[in-house]
Amino acid sequence: MTSDSTLGLKVFVYFNLHKYTWSIKALEGPMKGKVIDHQSQVYLERCTFKVSEAGRQRVLREKKKNVHAGIVGYLSNTKADHVAPPGFSCPIVYNPYKFKGFMGVFFWEQDDSYIPALYAGKIFMYSDKAGGHVRGQDVVLDRAGSYITCVP
């Protein structure tokens, strides 16, 4: 991460399509509103998923991506090597052309393989040549009004 002084900082993290890495924007402190770092892997705790519906509609209208979605959470100091650590078993995806928000992925269900994600206790984000990837731990999902938790 950026430094020990940023651990625990509330941030907004989004995938940067130009740099093929994660952009980290401070939501508090002296750098509030500024991108404070770009990283190929990021750990967050106490996460929520944010999508600007106006930004999403602009993507649909213009067929051109823009920064309108990301994950809000608190920076954590855990490190890994581009591999989701044990316990981070719930893949989370977002595609503005298919979904209105972030979705938990369940490969074993035919009809409901994408379930809206509301909250995650912890998130591990990493990037590679294929793009940005997100794995969650203790992810709360909204399945037709019933809340379920994706745990290992």
C-alpha positions as CSV (number, residue, x, y, z in Angstrom):
1,M,0.0,0.0,0.0
2,T,1.0,3.6,0.1
3,S,2.3,3.7,3.7
4,D,1.5,2.7,7.2
5,S,-0.2,6.1,7.7
6,T,-2.9,5.1,5.2
7,L,-3.8,1.8,6.9
8,G,-7.4,2.1,8.2
9,L,-8.1,5.0,5.9
10,K,-11.6,5.1,4.3
11,V,-11.2,4.9,0.5
12,F,-13.0,4.4,-2.8
13,V,-11.2,1.9,-5.0
14,Y,-12.0,1.4,-8.7
15,F,-10.4,-0.4,-11.6
16,N,-8.4,2.0,-13.8
17,L,-8.8,1.1,-17.5
18,H,-5.9,3.1,-18.6
19,K,-3.3,1.8,-16.2
20,Y,-4.8,-1.7,-15.7
21,T,-4.5,-1.4,-12.0
22,W,-6.6,-0.3,-9.0
23,S,-6.9,3.5,-8.3
24,I,-7.3,4.3,-4.6
25,K,-9.1,7.6,-3.7
26,A,-9.1,8.9,-0.1
27,L,-12.5,9.6,1.3
28,E,-11.1,11.3,4.5
29,G,-8.0,13.0,5.8
30,P,-5.9,15.7,4.2
31,M,-6.0,14.0,0.8
32,K,-9.8,13.6,0.8
33,G,-11.1,13.4,-2.8
34,K,-7.6,12.7,-4.3
35,V,-6.3,9.5,-5.8
36,I,-3.5,8.6,-3.4
37,D,-2.1,5.5,-5.1
38,H,-2.4,2.9,-7.8
39,Q,-1.8,-0.7,-6.9
40,S,-2.0,-4.1,-8.5
41,Q,-3.5,-5.6,-5.3
42,V,-5.6,-4.0,-2.6
43,Y,-7.1,-5.3,0.7
44,L,-10.1,-3.6,2.1
45,E,-12.2,-4.2,5.2
46,R,-15.9,-3.3,6.0
47,C,-16.7,-2.8,2.4
48,T,-19.8,-1.5,0.5
49,F,-20.4,-1.5,-3.2
50,K,-21.2,1.8,-4.9
51,V,-22.6,2.4,-8.4
52,S,-23.7,5.8,-9.7
53,E,-26.8,5.1,-11.7
54,A,-26.4,8.4,-13.7
55,G,-22.8,7.3,-14.6
56,R,-24.1,3.8,-15.5
57,Q,-26.7,5.3,-17.7
58,R,-24.1,7.4,-19.4
59,V,-22.1,4.2,-20.1
60,L,-25.1,2.6,-21.7
61,R,-26.0,5.7,-23.7
62,E,-22.4,6.4,-25.0
63,K,-21.1,2.8,-25.1
64,K,-17.9,4.2,-23.4
65,K,-16.8,3.3,-19.9
66,N,-16.3,6.0,-17.2
67,V,-15.5,5.9,-13.5
68,H,-18.9,5.4,-11.9
69,A,-18.5,2.3,-9.7
70,G,-16.2,1.1,-7.1
71,I,-15.8,-0.3,-3.6
72,V,-15.7,1.8,-0.4
73,G,-13.8,0.3,2.5
74,Y,-10.9,0.7,4.9
75,L,-7.4,-0.1,3.8
76,S,-5.9,-3.2,5.3
77,N,-2.2,-4.2,5.5
78,T,-2.5,-7.8,4.5
79,K,-0.2,-8.8,1.6
80,A,-0.5,-11.6,-1.0
81,D,0.9,-12.6,-4.4
82,H,-2.0,-12.1,-6.8
83,V,-3.7,-15.1,-5.4
84,A,-6.9,-14.8,-3.4
85,P,-5.9,-16.0,0.1
86,P,-7.8,-18.7,1.9
87,G,-11.3,-17.6,2.9
88,F,-11.7,-15.1,0.0
89,S,-13.8,-17.5,-2.0
90,C,-16.7,-15.3,-3.2
91,P,-16.0,-13.8,-6.6
92,I,-17.6,-10.3,-7.1
93,V,-18.2,-8.8,-10.5
94,Y,-19.6,-5.7,-12.0
95,N,-20.6,-5.1,-15.7
96,P,-22.7,-2.0,-16.4
97,Y,-24.2,-3.6,-19.5
98,K,-25.5,-6.6,-17.6
99,F,-26.1,-5.5,-14.0
100,K,-27.2,-2.4,-12.0
101,G,-24.7,-3.2,-9.2
102,F,-22.0,-5.5,-8.0
103,M,-22.9,-9.2,-8.0
104,G,-21.7,-12.2,-6.1
105,V,-21.0,-15.1,-8.4
106,F,-22.3,-18.7,-7.8
107,F,-21.2,-21.1,-10.5
108,W,-23.2,-24.1,-9.1
109,E,-26.6,-22.5,-9.6
110,Q,-28.1,-22.4,-13.1
111,D,-30.7,-19.7,-12.8
112,D,-29.4,-17.5,-10.0
113,S,-25.7,-17.5,-10.7
114,Y,-25.4,-13.7,-10.1
115,I,-26.8,-12.4,-6.8
116,P,-26.6,-8.7,-5.7
117,A,-23.7,-8.0,-3.3
118,L,-24.4,-5.5,-0.5
119,Y,-21.5,-5.7,1.9
120,A,-18.3,-7.6,2.5
121,G,-16.3,-8.0,5.7
122,K,-13.1,-8.1,3.6
123,I,-12.2,-7.7,0.0
124,F,-9.1,-8.7,-1.9
125,M,-8.6,-7.0,-5.3
126,Y,-5.9,-7.8,-7.8
127,S,-5.2,-7.0,-11.4
128,D,-3.5,-8.8,-14.3
129,K,-3.5,-8.7,-18.1
130,A,-7.1,-10.0,-18.1
131,G,-8.3,-7.1,-16.0
132,G,-9.4,-6.5,-12.4
133,H,-10.6,-9.2,-10.1
134,V,-12.4,-9.0,-6.8
135,R,-12.8,-11.8,-4.1
136,G,-14.8,-11.3,-1.0
137,Q,-15.0,-12.8,2.5
138,D,-18.2,-12.7,4.6
139,V,-20.1,-11.2,1.7
140,V,-23.7,-10.3,2.3
141,L,-26.0,-11.0,-0.7
142,D,-29.6,-10.0,-1.4
143,R,-31.4,-13.0,-2.9
144,A,-34.9,-11.8,-3.6
145,G,-35.2,-10.0,-0.3
146,S,-33.5,-12.7,1.7
147,Y,-30.1,-11.9,2.9
148,I,-27.5,-14.7,2.7
149,T,-23.8,-14.7,3.5
150,C,-21.2,-16.1,1.2
151,V,-18.6,-17.8,3.6
152,P,-15.9,-20.3,2.9
